[in-house]
Each structure stands twice: as C-alpha cells, then as structure tokens.
Amino acid sequence: MTDIKVRFAPSPTGNLHVGNLRTALVNFLFARRQGGHFMLRIDDTDTDRSTAAFEASIREDLQWMGMQWDSEDRQSARLDRYDDALKTLLADGRAYACYETPEELGLKRKAQLSSGRPPVYDRAALKLTDAQKAGFEADGRRPHYRFLLDDAEVAWHDMVRGEVAYHMSSLSDPVLFREDGRVIYTMASVVDDIDHGITHIIRGEDHVTNSAAQIQLFEALGAQAPAMGHVALLAGADGEGLSKRLGSLSIGQLRGDGMRAEAIASLLARIGTSDPVVAQAALDAIIAGFELSRFGRATAKFDPAELAQINTRVIQQLDFADVAAELEAAGVGGGSEFWQAVRDNLATLAEAGDWWTVCTAPLAPQITAAEVTTAAADLLPAGDLSADIWGDWTKAVAAETGAKGRGLFMPLRLALTGREKGPEIAPMLAFMGRDRIQARLRGETA
C-alpha cells in the first residue's frame, strides 16, 4: 500500500511534549509500516504565538527520535489558497459572513445555557439584509465567516473507535476565518489535506467533533474525506491529563534526563494498545510491531517511572557501536571492553561517564574494614589486571583475613569505587590500574 499519506501538523507555539509526540509517532509508524508517506506540516497561522525557535525545537525533536519526514509544507505560505477556498464556499452558499462581536456571541451563549438550550450558533447572520451588512461595514465591523453545515448525520468508520456518528444539528456552524482575516484551523487543515493528498488522518480523540464537521467541509470543497482514526488521549500516572506546559514531560527535558529516543518510542507506540510494552533498541523493530488496530478507547497513562525502566532495558541491549560516538563525545574511554563492563548497570548513558570517572579520576576511598583492604593491596597479583584475577585474588584475601561474603566484597567495593552498588568490580580493574587500586585499598585518595 504505497499510496498511504499521513501528516503531522504541529503549531510552533511550544515545545513537543509526550502527548503531541505520540500523535506524530503513531502517524509515522503507521506510514512506515504500510510503506507510505509521512509529511510534516507546520501550522503557523497563529502569528501571535508561533516562533521560529519553537519550530526549530520541534524539528530537532523529531529528527532526534529518528522520525524523518518525506515532505513538508507550512500554512503561512498558503494563505491565498485558503482565500480561494472561501470564495468557492461563498459562491456555493456553504459559507456566510457574520458580524457579531465576541461579546455578543458570549451573551447569546449565556442566554442559551441559562434557558437549558445547547449553545449552538443561531445562524442569525443568515437573516441579515444587504443594508444591515453595509451598516455594520460602515461602523467599522469586519465579518468572520462560518461554514454552513448540512442538517444531517455524519457517520464514518473510525480506525480506532469503530462506528461513529454525529448529527450536525448539535453543532454550531464552525468559524472558517476570523474578523481580522486570519484563517481558522478547521478551514486550513481541510484545504491542506485536500491539496497534499492526505489519505489517512490520525489524531487525538479531542478532534472527533471537529472531524464530523470537517467531513462535510471536505465534501463541500469537492473532495472525499480521508480515513479517520482518533486515538485516546494520554493521562499522567495519576490519571490527570497531560499539558504541553508541563516542562518535565517535554521531549527536550526527557532527552536531557537521559531518556533514549528508542525508549520513548517503545512506550508511546504501545501504551493504550492491547499489546504489552516491549523495550526495543531499534526503531525498525518498533515499526515492524506496530498495529493501529490494537489501540483501544480507554485513556492511556504515561508514567515517567515506566519510561525510566524501559530506558534501562533499552540501554542493556545496545552494542558498543550504537553508543561509541556518544561515549567519545562525553570523554568516556575504554572502548567496547569498558562498555561491556558497565552497560548492565546503567539507567542512562550518562552514568557510563560517572563510572569512567570512578575508574580514572582521583577518588576518596571508603575504608570500612582496613584488615581486608590492606591484605587485598598486599596480595594483588602481579601482571595483567584482567577480570580473570578476581576469583583467585579474593580467595587469597579471604584465606588471609577470614572475611567472606558481604564482609569481604563490600569493603573492597567501597574502597575501590566509593559506592555500595554498581557494576562488577572485576572487569573494571584494568581501567583503574595497579597504582590506583593499591592506593585506594590503603585508604589513599587516588
């Protein structure tokens, strides 16, 4: 199915957070799984809040995730196209000018609610005479434009939610253009999807009502609506909704906390589905296991603690070649031997740097059993300090001191690393070096 084309259309008004990244990821995985096309569209018509910095951040996050797009466009370059579409709708009687101010619309809404009626726009503008419109214009009012919905039911088979139906009588005619001439998302999105040949729209369930109105708008503009899929929104571990204003859940912050792109993708690709979350160290494996049909309608919970666990499992799958450049950039030496020595005890890649520092930089040892550590310094075998010496060396120390179990190994660990937990000591001996090992065992900073 090479004709599938989806899009991710962020507004550059903030940084990517896990909620909108999940939307991007689901679209990307769906396209790649089907051999289709993934488009990036920058919805930058909100000129008051859109910034080049936010757009650059969004692009950087997507590329860091490995989600390279096949094409791109931006709404600010297509304003004439939206104007043309409005003219078409006006000519066909499917769009109309409205002159109410926001305050007047607010009063209408309050009156409807107080009388127990749904706050649906009353279409009063359709009753305006040409003279009344001219009077508003003379007073300096500029119209906003609405789409005239057909009084009918709109139904579709949703790729996630199954059969969905809305009757348009329950909805207000959606605004297409503001009074200041700026196009609204409802209009711009449909025109873009038509012109770009989008075949499938996959987005959050908060857009279901929008989709119902937009299906009629597609048809009014002479196009067939794409297939639709509305994924349940994410909530935090406590069940509360996520907000892009929560910096701790921005992709940039997660990256700064040491989370791997593969771990984030592993979690977001599976939470909310009937499949177990599996830590995958390669994006290709995540793509191969992706099925949109597995998503359910229940709210999915994003738990940073679960992400941290997945991150640990992903790191444990990485070969040295996967991280060599990152380790070198961080000043971590020792090659694949050091990576193999510490990998299984890392929660983040940055911790490899911590253990390299433990092995190679001055450290104040903790001496809790001087008789054990002094004996170990004296009995350290001559020659190569490979991991192979560990067994015979510690047996010799045990025979000399009578120490065994935790009473033997914990004093050695504290003296050599200053920490109670961590990777096995044996494979790290070669990176510490003989002089440093003996100095630390004797209580000297080395």
C-alpha positions as CSV (number, residue, x, y, z in Angstrom):
1,M,0.0,0.0,0.0
2,T,2.3,2.7,-1.3
3,D,-0.4,5.3,-1.7
4,I,-0.9,6.0,2.0
5,K,0.0,9.5,3.0
6,V,-0.3,10.9,6.6
7,R,0.7,14.1,8.1
8,F,1.8,15.6,11.5
9,A,0.8,19.2,11.7
10,P,2.2,20.9,14.8
11,S,1.7,24.5,15.7
12,P,5.1,26.1,16.6
13,T,3.7,27.7,19.7
14,G,5.5,25.5,22.2
15,N,7.9,22.5,22.5
16,L,6.9,19.0,21.7
17,H,5.5,17.1,24.7
18,V,4.7,13.4,25.0
19,G,1.1,13.9,24.0
20,N,1.7,15.5,20.6
21,L,4.8,13.4,20.0
22,R,2.7,10.4,20.4
23,T,0.4,11.7,17.7
24,A,3.4,12.2,15.4
25,L,4.8,8.8,16.3
26,V,1.6,7.0,15.6
27,N,1.3,8.7,12.2
28,F,5.0,7.9,11.4
29,L,4.8,4.3,12.4
30,F,1.5,3.8,10.5
31,A,3.1,5.2,7.4
32,R,6.3,3.3,7.6
33,R,4.5,0.1,8.5
34,Q,2.4,0.4,5.3
35,G,5.2,1.7,3.1
36,G,3.5,5.1,2.9
37,H,4.4,8.8,3.1
38,F,4.9,10.8,6.3
39,M,4.5,14.6,5.9
40,L,5.5,17.4,8.3
41,R,3.2,20.4,8.0
42,I,3.9,23.5,10.1
43,D,0.5,25.0,11.1
44,D,1.9,28.5,11.7
45,T,-1.2,30.7,11.1
46,D,-1.2,31.8,14.8
47,T,1.2,34.6,14.2
48,D,0.9,35.9,17.7
49,R,2.3,32.8,19.3
50,S,4.3,30.9,16.6
51,T,8.0,31.4,16.7
52,A,11.0,30.2,14.7
53,A,12.6,28.9,17.9
54,F,9.7,26.6,18.7
55,E,9.6,25.3,15.1
56,A,13.4,24.6,15.2
57,S,12.8,22.7,18.5
58,I,10.0,20.6,17.0
59,R,12.2,19.7,14.0
60,E,15.1,18.8,16.3
61,D,13.0,16.6,18.5
62,L,11.5,14.7,15.5
63,Q,14.9,14.1,14.0
64,W,16.4,13.0,17.3
65,M,13.5,10.5,17.5
66,G,14.5,9.2,14.1
67,M,11.2,10.3,12.6
68,Q,12.4,11.8,9.3
69,W,9.6,13.2,7.2
70,D,9.3,12.7,3.4
71,S,7.9,16.1,2.6
72,E,6.9,19.3,4.3
73,D,4.9,22.5,3.9
74,R,3.7,25.4,6.0
75,Q,0.4,27.1,6.2
76,S,1.8,30.6,6.2
77,A,2.9,30.0,2.6
78,R,-0.7,29.0,1.5
79,L,-2.8,31.9,2.6
80,D,-4.0,32.7,-0.9
81,R,-5.2,29.1,-1.3
82,Y,-7.4,29.5,1.8
83,D,-8.9,32.7,0.4
84,D,-9.7,30.9,-2.8
85,A,-11.4,28.1,-0.9
86,L,-13.5,30.6,1.0
87,K,-14.6,32.2,-2.3
88,T,-15.7,28.8,-3.6
89,L,-17.8,28.1,-0.5
90,L,-19.4,31.6,-0.6
91,A,-20.3,31.2,-4.2
92,D,-21.9,27.8,-3.5
93,G,-23.8,29.1,-0.5
94,R,-21.8,27.0,2.0
95,A,-20.1,29.9,3.8
96,Y,-21.6,33.1,5.1
97,A,-20.5,36.3,6.8
98,C,-21.3,37.0,10.4
99,Y,-20.9,40.4,12.2
100,E,-21.5,39.6,15.9
101,T,-18.7,40.6,18.2
102,P,-17.1,38.1,20.6
103,E,-19.0,39.9,23.4
104,E,-22.4,39.5,21.6
105,L,-21.7,35.8,20.9
106,G,-20.8,35.3,24.6
107,L,-24.1,36.9,25.7
108,K,-26.0,34.6,23.3
109,R,-24.2,31.6,24.7
110,K,-25.1,32.5,28.3
111,A,-28.7,33.0,27.4
112,Q,-28.9,29.6,25.7
113,L,-27.3,27.9,28.6
114,S,-29.5,29.7,31.2
115,S,-32.6,28.5,29.3
116,G,-31.4,25.0,29.1
117,R,-30.7,25.0,25.4
118,P,-27.4,23.8,23.8
119,P,-25.0,26.7,23.0
120,V,-25.3,26.3,19.2
121,Y,-25.0,29.4,17.0
122,D,-28.4,30.6,15.9
123,R,-27.5,31.5,12.3
124,A,-28.8,35.0,12.9
125,A,-26.3,36.3,10.3
126,L,-28.2,34.4,7.5
127,K,-31.1,36.7,8.1
128,L,-29.1,39.9,7.6
129,T,-30.1,42.2,4.7
130,D,-27.6,43.8,2.4
131,A,-28.4,47.1,4.1
132,Q,-27.7,45.7,7.5
133,K,-24.4,44.3,6.4
134,A,-23.5,47.6,4.8
135,G,-24.3,49.3,8.1
136,F,-22.0,47.0,10.0
137,E,-19.3,47.7,7.5
138,A,-19.8,51.4,7.8
139,D,-19.5,51.1,11.5
140,G,-16.1,49.5,11.1
141,R,-17.1,45.9,11.8
142,R,-15.5,43.2,9.7
143,P,-17.1,39.9,9.3
144,H,-16.0,36.5,10.4
145,Y,-17.0,33.6,8.2
146,R,-18.8,30.4,9.1
147,F,-19.3,27.1,7.3
148,L,-23.0,26.2,6.7
149,L,-23.4,22.7,8.0
150,D,-26.0,20.4,6.4
151,D,-28.7,19.4,8.8
152,A,-27.8,15.7,8.5
153,E,-26.0,12.9,10.3
154,V,-22.3,12.4,9.5
155,A,-21.1,8.9,10.0
156,W,-17.8,7.1,9.4
157,H,-15.9,4.0,10.4
158,D,-13.1,5.2,12.7
159,M,-9.9,3.2,12.5
160,V,-9.7,3.3,16.3
161,R,-13.2,4.0,17.7
162,G,-15.2,1.9,15.2
163,E,-18.6,3.3,14.0
164,V,-19.0,7.0,14.8
165,A,-22.0,9.2,14.0
166,Y,-22.8,12.9,14.8
167,H,-25.9,14.8,13.8
168,M,-24.9,18.3,12.7
169,S,-27.9,19.9,14.5
170,S,-25.9,19.5,17.7
171,L,-23.0,21.6,16.4
172,S,-22.5,25.2,15.7
173,D,-21.5,26.2,12.2
174,P,-17.7,26.3,12.5
175,V,-15.8,29.6,12.0
176,L,-13.5,29.5,9.0
177,F,-12.0,32.9,9.1
178,R,-11.7,35.4,12.0
179,E,-12.8,39.0,11.6
180,D,-9.1,40.0,11.2
181,G,-8.8,37.9,8.1
182,R,-6.9,35.0,9.7
183,V,-7.9,31.5,8.7
184,I,-9.0,29.1,11.3
185,Y,-7.6,25.6,11.7
186,T,-10.8,23.9,10.6
187,M,-10.6,25.5,7.2
188,A,-6.8,25.5,6.7
189,S,-6.4,21.9,7.7
190,V,-9.1,20.6,5.3
191,V,-7.7,22.6,2.3
192,D,-4.2,21.4,3.1
193,D,-5.3,17.8,3.4
194,I,-7.0,18.0,0.0
195,D,-4.1,19.7,-1.8
196,H,-1.5,17.4,-0.2
197,G,-3.4,14.2,-1.0
198,I,-3.6,13.1,2.6
199,T,-5.3,9.6,2.7
200,H,-5.5,9.0,6.5
201,I,-5.9,11.4,9.4
202,I,-4.8,10.0,12.7
203,R,-5.1,12.4,15.7
204,G,-6.4,12.7,19.3
205,E,-9.9,11.9,20.3
206,D,-10.4,15.5,21.2
207,H,-10.8,16.1,17.4
208,V,-13.7,13.7,16.9
209,T,-16.3,16.5,16.8
210,N,-14.1,18.6,14.5
211,S,-13.8,15.6,12.2
212,A,-17.6,15.4,11.9
213,A,-17.8,19.0,10.7
214,Q,-14.7,18.7,8.6
215,I,-16.1,15.7,6.7
216,Q,-18.8,18.0,5.4
217,L,-16.3,20.6,4.6
218,F,-14.2,18.2,2.5
219,E,-17.3,17.3,0.6
220,A,-18.3,20.9,0.1
221,L,-14.9,21.5,-1.5
222,G,-15.4,18.6,-3.8
223,A,-13.2,16.1,-2.1
224,Q,-13.7,12.8,-0.3
225,A,-12.7,12.9,3.3
226,P,-9.6,10.8,4.3
227,A,-10.0,7.8,6.5
228,M,-10.1,8.9,10.2
229,G,-8.6,7.5,13.3
230,H,-8.9,9.1,16.7
231,V,-6.6,7.8,19.4
232,A,-7.4,8.2,23.1
233,L,-5.6,11.0,24.9
234,L,-2.8,10.4,27.3
235,A,-3.0,11.0,31.0
236,G,-0.4,11.1,33.7
237,A,0.3,8.3,36.0
238,D,-2.2,9.9,38.4
239,G,-4.9,9.9,35.8
240,E,-4.7,13.7,35.2
241,G,-4.5,15.0,31.7
242,L,-1.1,16.0,30.2
243,S,-0.4,19.5,29.2
244,K,2.3,20.8,26.9
245,R,3.0,23.4,29.6
246,L,4.4,20.7,31.9
247,G,8.1,21.1,31.0
248,S,9.0,17.8,32.8
249,L,7.2,16.0,30.0
250,S,8.6,17.9,27.1
251,I,10.8,15.8,24.8
252,G,13.7,18.1,25.3
253,Q,13.5,17.6,29.0
254,L,13.2,13.8,28.7
255,R,16.3,13.9,26.4
256,G,18.1,16.0,29.0
257,D,17.2,13.5,31.7
258,G,18.9,10.7,29.7
259,M,15.9,9.1,28.1
260,R,16.7,7.4,24.8
261,A,14.6,8.0,21.7
262,E,14.1,4.3,21.4
263,A,12.7,4.0,24.9
264,I,10.3,6.8,24.4
265,A,9.1,5.3,21.1
266,S,8.8,1.8,22.6
267,L,6.5,3.2,25.3
268,L,4.4,5.6,23.2
269,A,3.9,3.0,20.4
270,R,2.3,0.5,22.8
271,I,0.6,2.3,25.7
272,G,-3.1,2.4,25.0
273,T,-3.0,-0.8,23.0
274,S,-3.8,-4.4,23.9
275,D,-0.1,-5.3,23.4
276,P,2.5,-5.3,26.2
277,V,5.1,-2.6,26.1
278,V,8.4,-4.1,24.9
279,A,11.7,-2.3,25.1
280,Q,13.1,-2.1,21.6
281,A,16.6,-0.7,20.9
282,A,15.9,-0.2,17.2
283,L,13.2,1.9,15.5
284,D,12.8,-0.7,12.7
285,A,11.7,-3.2,15.3
286,I,9.1,-0.8,16.7
287,I,7.8,-0.2,13.2
288,A,7.5,-3.9,12.4
289,G,5.4,-4.5,15.5
290,F,3.1,-1.5,15.1
291,E,-0.7,-2.1,14.5
292,L,-3.1,0.8,14.7
293,S,-6.0,-1.6,15.2
294,R,-4.5,-2.6,18.6
295,F,-5.3,0.8,20.1
296,G,-8.3,0.9,22.4
297,R,-10.6,3.7,23.6
298,A,-9.5,3.8,27.2
299,T,-7.3,6.7,28.3
300,A,-3.7,5.6,28.3
301,K,-1.4,6.6,31.2
302,F,2.1,7.8,30.7
303,D,4.3,7.1,33.7
304,P,7.8,8.6,33.7
305,A,8.8,5.8,36.1
306,E,7.8,3.2,33.5
307,L,9.8,5.1,30.8
308,A,12.9,5.0,33.1
309,Q,12.5,1.2,33.4
310,I,12.2,0.8,29.6
311,N,15.2,3.1,29.1
312,T,17.3,0.9,31.3
313,R,16.3,-2.2,29.3
314,V,17.0,-0.4,26.0
315,I,20.5,0.6,27.2
316,Q,21.2,-3.0,28.1
317,Q,20.5,-4.0,24.5
318,L,22.8,-1.5,22.9
319,D,26.1,-2.7,21.4
320,F,29.2,-0.5,21.7
321,A,28.9,0.5,18.0
322,D,25.5,2.0,18.9
323,V,26.9,4.4,21.5
324,A,30.6,4.8,20.6
325,A,30.2,8.3,19.2
326,E,28.2,9.4,22.2
327,L,30.7,7.9,24.6
328,E,33.6,9.5,22.8
329,A,31.8,12.9,22.9
330,A,31.4,12.5,26.7
331,G,35.0,11.7,27.2
332,V,34.4,8.1,28.1
333,G,37.3,5.8,27.0
334,G,37.9,2.1,27.4
335,G,36.3,1.0,24.1
336,S,33.9,-1.9,23.9
337,E,35.5,-3.6,26.9
338,F,34.5,-0.8,29.3
339,W,31.1,-0.6,27.7
340,Q,30.5,-4.3,28.4
341,A,31.8,-3.9,31.9
342,V,29.3,-1.2,32.9
343,R,26.3,-1.5,30.5
344,D,24.1,-3.7,32.5
345,N,24.2,-1.4,35.5
346,L,23.2,1.8,33.6
347,A,19.9,3.6,33.9
348,T,21.1,6.4,31.5
349,L,24.1,6.6,29.1
350,A,25.4,9.5,31.2
351,E,26.1,7.0,34.0
352,A,28.8,5.4,31.9
353,G,30.7,8.7,32.2
354,D,30.2,8.5,36.0
355,W,31.8,5.1,36.1
356,W,34.6,6.1,33.8
357,T,35.4,8.9,36.3
358,V,35.3,6.4,39.2
359,C,37.9,4.3,37.4
360,T,40.2,7.0,36.1
361,A,39.9,10.1,38.3
362,P,41.0,10.7,41.9
363,L,38.6,9.3,44.5
364,A,38.5,9.3,48.3
365,P,38.0,5.6,49.2
366,Q,35.7,4.5,52.0
367,I,37.6,2.1,54.3
368,T,35.3,0.1,56.5
369,A,37.5,-3.0,57.1
370,A,41.2,-2.0,57.0
371,E,42.4,-5.5,57.6
372,V,40.6,-6.7,54.5
373,T,41.6,-3.8,52.2
374,T,45.2,-3.8,53.4
375,A,45.5,-7.5,52.8
376,A,44.0,-7.0,49.3
377,A,46.6,-4.4,48.5
378,D,49.4,-6.7,49.6
379,L,48.0,-9.7,47.7
380,L,47.2,-8.0,44.4
381,P,48.6,-10.4,41.8
382,A,51.5,-9.2,39.6
383,G,51.0,-9.0,35.8
384,D,47.8,-8.3,33.8
385,L,44.9,-6.9,35.8
386,S,42.2,-8.7,33.8
387,A,38.9,-9.8,35.2
388,D,40.3,-13.3,35.4
389,I,42.4,-12.5,38.5
390,W,39.3,-11.6,40.6
391,G,38.4,-15.1,41.8
392,D,41.9,-16.2,43.0
393,W,42.7,-12.8,44.4
394,T,39.6,-12.6,46.6
395,K,40.1,-16.2,47.7
396,A,43.6,-15.3,48.9
397,V,42.3,-12.3,50.8
398,A,39.6,-14.4,52.4
399,A,42.2,-17.0,53.5
400,E,44.4,-14.3,54.9
401,T,41.7,-12.4,56.8
402,G,38.9,-14.9,57.4
403,A,36.4,-12.5,55.8
404,K,33.8,-13.9,53.5
405,G,30.6,-12.9,51.7
406,R,29.5,-9.3,52.2
407,G,32.2,-8.8,54.8
408,L,34.8,-9.5,52.1
409,F,33.3,-7.9,49.0
410,M,31.6,-4.8,50.3
411,P,34.9,-3.4,51.9
412,L,36.6,-4.0,48.5
413,R,33.8,-2.3,46.6
414,L,33.7,0.8,48.9
415,A,37.5,1.2,48.8
416,L,37.8,0.9,45.1
417,T,34.7,2.8,44.0
418,G,33.4,4.7,47.0
419,R,29.9,3.2,46.3
420,E,27.9,0.4,47.7
421,K,26.4,-0.6,44.3
422,G,27.4,-0.7,40.7
423,P,28.9,-2.9,38.0
424,E,31.1,-5.9,38.9
425,I,34.5,-4.8,40.1
426,A,36.4,-7.5,38.2
427,P,36.2,-6.1,34.7
428,M,36.9,-2.5,35.9
429,L,40.2,-3.4,37.5
430,A,42.1,-2.9,34.2
431,F,40.8,0.6,33.8
432,M,41.7,1.6,37.4
433,G,45.3,0.5,37.1
434,R,47.6,-1.1,39.6
435,D,48.8,2.0,41.4
436,R,45.3,3.5,41.8
437,I,43.9,0.1,43.1
438,Q,46.6,-0.3,45.7
439,A,46.5,3.3,46.8
440,R,42.7,3.2,47.3
441,L,42.9,-0.1,49.2
442,R,45.3,1.5,51.6
443,G,42.9,4.5,52.1
444,E,44.7,7.0,49.9
445,T,42.9,9.3,47.6
446,A,43.8,8.1,44.1
